[in-house]
Amino acid sequence: MVPVKDGGVEVQTIPVQRESHIELPVLIERARKARELIIDMAAAPTGCHIGGSLSAIDLLIGAYARYGEDPNSVVILSKGHSAAALYATLHVYGILPDNPAESYGADGSLFTGHPNHKLPGIPFATGSLGHGIAYGAGWALAQKLKGTSGVGLVIGGDGELQEGLCWETAQIVQARSLTNFIYVIDVNGGQNDGYVKDISPIHSLRQRFEAFGFAVREIDGHDFEAILSAVEPDPERPVAVLATTVKGKGVAAIEGNAEAHYVKIPEKLAKRWKAGLQ
């Protein structure tokens, strides 16, 4: 854990209810509440992966607003270390009735550091990076074979793209013409050991996905209008959404700081951060 300086159960897929009219102020408020929960989880005895959770939360809130009560669609968080964001999202949408911050990381708790498929609304445990992308593609292929309009939407990370399975999956998605597959990449520039650009820079990301036959959409990953527009399928190609985000978004003390990948903070600091959410 890095300190931050401040001045066997049946798997269920329970998607959230589709909203016929999505009001942006509602999404903004849900994201704020979810950020508070993430901060509370960072104040748990184990701490949490706060940086990537705060960068991805708007993408998750938007994805769940768009893909609701459709048993043929699924939203998968592939960058599983940001489980705190997934738990917070499912809680604010009412899928997880229990407050995840109350037992996050505790011995025997189902709110583990990576998504736990024993919880409602989480069909697949994504502790190993790259695997969620393959699962989402498999889901999309299954829906195509069944003739449904279901979508497999995956939220991954730019650091996660160092996993070869990501690109192997992209090849299969292209080969099988999975136009119902949407790959949202949380491009926050950071990973466990530092900045992506310093560890294994990924150049020409747009061109890479275009070479794999994807329709590429580049957006501000904290703009709900842009998110909702970007997560629509393309009738001819799979979609890759390159969402530029800020690691630690909302907490000024850690925004853009790669060292905020995983933190444990005292409750007093958590209260200060929640009061100052931007």
N, C-alpha and C positions, 0 to 999 in steps of 0.2 A: 504494500500500500504506500502511496506517495503522499506525504502531507502537503497541504496547500496553504500557502501564506495568504492572509487577508489583512491588508493593513493589519409395475405389473397390473395396472388399472386400465380399464377400457378407455380407449382414446375417443374423445368427443370433439366434433367440429361444431362450434356454436358461433356462427358469425353474428355480428351486431345487426340491429334492425336497419334496413335501408331507409334513408330519409328522402322523402319525395321532394323536399325543398330544404337545401342545406343553407343555413344562415351563418355567415362568416362570424358575427359576434359570438354565436354559440360555440363555434370551433375554437375561437380565441380563448374563451373562458375555460373550455375543457382543457386546452393546452396549458393554461396557467395552473389549474388545479393539478394536472398531471405533473407539472414541474415541481410543485410543492411536495407531492408524494415522492418524487425522485430524490429531492433534497432530504426528506425525512429518512429515506432508505440509506442515504449516505451517512446519516447520523446513527444508523444501526450499529451494533457491536462489530459487525464484519465490514462495514462500509459497502460501497458499491461502485460499479463502473459509471460514474456520473457524467463524464465528458461526452462520451458517445451517446448516452441516453438522452441528454439534453439536446444534442444536435439532431437526433432522429425523432424526437417526440412529435413535432409538427407533421412529419411525413406519416407517422403512424395514425395520428388523429385524423388526418385527411383521408388516408387509405380506408380506415374503418368507417368513415362517414360515407364514402363512395360505395364500398362493397359491403352491403348489409345483409339483410336476411335472404340470402340467396345460397342455398345449400350447395350450389354448383361452383361457387367462387370461394377462394381462400386467400388470406393475407398471411404471409410467412415472414418473420423476422429472422433473416439468415445470420446477421451479425449478432449472434446470440449473447455475447457479453453485455449487450444493452438490454438485458432482460428486465431491468427496473423500468425502462420506458414501456415495454410491452405490458407488464403488470399494471402500471399506472393507467395506460390507455384502456385496458380491459376493465379496470375498476371504474373509471369515469363514465364508461359506456354501460355499466351495470352488468357486465358479463361475469366479473369476479366480485361477488358481494363483500368479501372480506377485504379490509384495508391491508394491502401488502406490506406497508411500512411497519405494521405492528409486529410482524414476525419474520421479516425479511432476513434470510441468512441464519436464522436460529436453528438449533439442533432439532431435527424432526419436522421442520417447517417445509411445506410444499413450495414456498417462495424461495427457490434456490437461485444461485448466481447466474445460471443460464436457464432459458425457458424450459419449464417442466410440463411435459405433455400429460401429467396426471391432473392438471388443472383444467377447468372448463375453458374452451375457446382457444386452446393451444394444441393443434393436431399433431405437431412434430417437434421433438426436442432438438434444438439447434446449438448444441455445445461445440461441435466441430465446425470450424469456419468452412464455407463453401458447400456444405451439405444441404442447407436450406434452399439454395438456388436450384440444385438438382431435384429436390422434392417439389418445388413449385413448378418446375418444367414438367415433371412427371404428372402432376395434377392437371396442368393445362392439356397435356397429351391425352390423358384419360377422358377429360371433358370433350375434347375434339372427337375421340373415337366413339363416345356415347352420343354425339350430336347435340350437346347442350351449348348454351351460350356462356358457360362458366369461365371465369378468369383465374389464372394463377398469378398473383401479384407477390413479388418478393422484394423485401427491403434489405439491401446489403450495404457494404461499406467499401471505401476506396482502398483501405489497407487489406481488406479481405480479397481484393482482386489479385493479390499475390499468390492465392491458392489456384493451382492449375485446374482444379475441378470447375472453377467459374467459367473458364474459357472452353473446357470440354463440353460443358452444358450449353454454352452459347452456340457451339457448333451443332449440337443435336437440335436445339431450338430452331436454328436456321434450316437444317436438313429436313425437319418435319413440318416446316412452315407453321409454327405455332403462333398464329396471330392473336391468340388469347393469352399470351404470356407477357407480363409487364415487369421489368427489372428496374427497380428504383435504387439508385446508388447514393448513399449518404456521403457526399464528398466533403468531409470535414478536415481533411489534410493531416489527421493524426492517427496514430496506432499505439499499441502497447509500449513500444520502446522509444517513441519519439515521433518525428514527422515523416510522413510518407516520402516526401521529396528527398529526405536524407538517408532513407533506408533502402527503398526500392522504388524510385520514381516511375510513374506510369505516364508516359508521354502520349500525346495525340489520342486521348481517350475517346473522343467523339469519332475520330477516323477508325479506331479499332472496332468499335461497335458497328459502324456503318459497313466495314469490311465483312462483318459477320451477318450482314443483311438486316440489321435492326433499323427501325425508325428512331432517331435520336432526338431527344428533347432536353434542352438545357434550361434549368430554372433556378430561381431563388428558393431553396428548400425550407424557407420560413414564411413564404407567401402562400396563404391558403388558396387564393384564386388560381395561382400558377400551379399549385399541387393538384387541385381538383381537375384542372384542364389537362394536365400532363398524364394523369393515370387513366385516361380513356384509351381503349384499344385502337390500333390502326387496322383497317380492313385488309391490308395487304402484307404487313410485316409485323414481327414482334417489336415491342417497344422497350427502349432503354432510356430511363430518365436520369440525367446527370444533375443531381440536386446539390448545389453548392450550399453548405451549411457552416455553422460556427460551432466548434467543439465547446461545450459548456454554455451554450446559448441561454441567455436570460440571467446568468449570474456574472456580474461584471468582474468579480475577482478572479474568475477562471476562464473567461471567454478566450478562445484561441490558444489556450495553454495545453500543450501536449502532455504535460506532467499531471494534468487533471484527468487522466484516463481512468484511474481508480483512486478514490479517496475515502477516508474515514474522518468525519468531522464531529466536533462536540455539538450537543443540542443547542447551546447558546448561539453558535455560529449558524446553525441551520435556521434558527428563527430570524437572524439578521438577513440571511440570504433570501428567505421567503418574503420578508418584508420589502426587500429591494428588487424583487423580480422585475425585469424590464420587458 
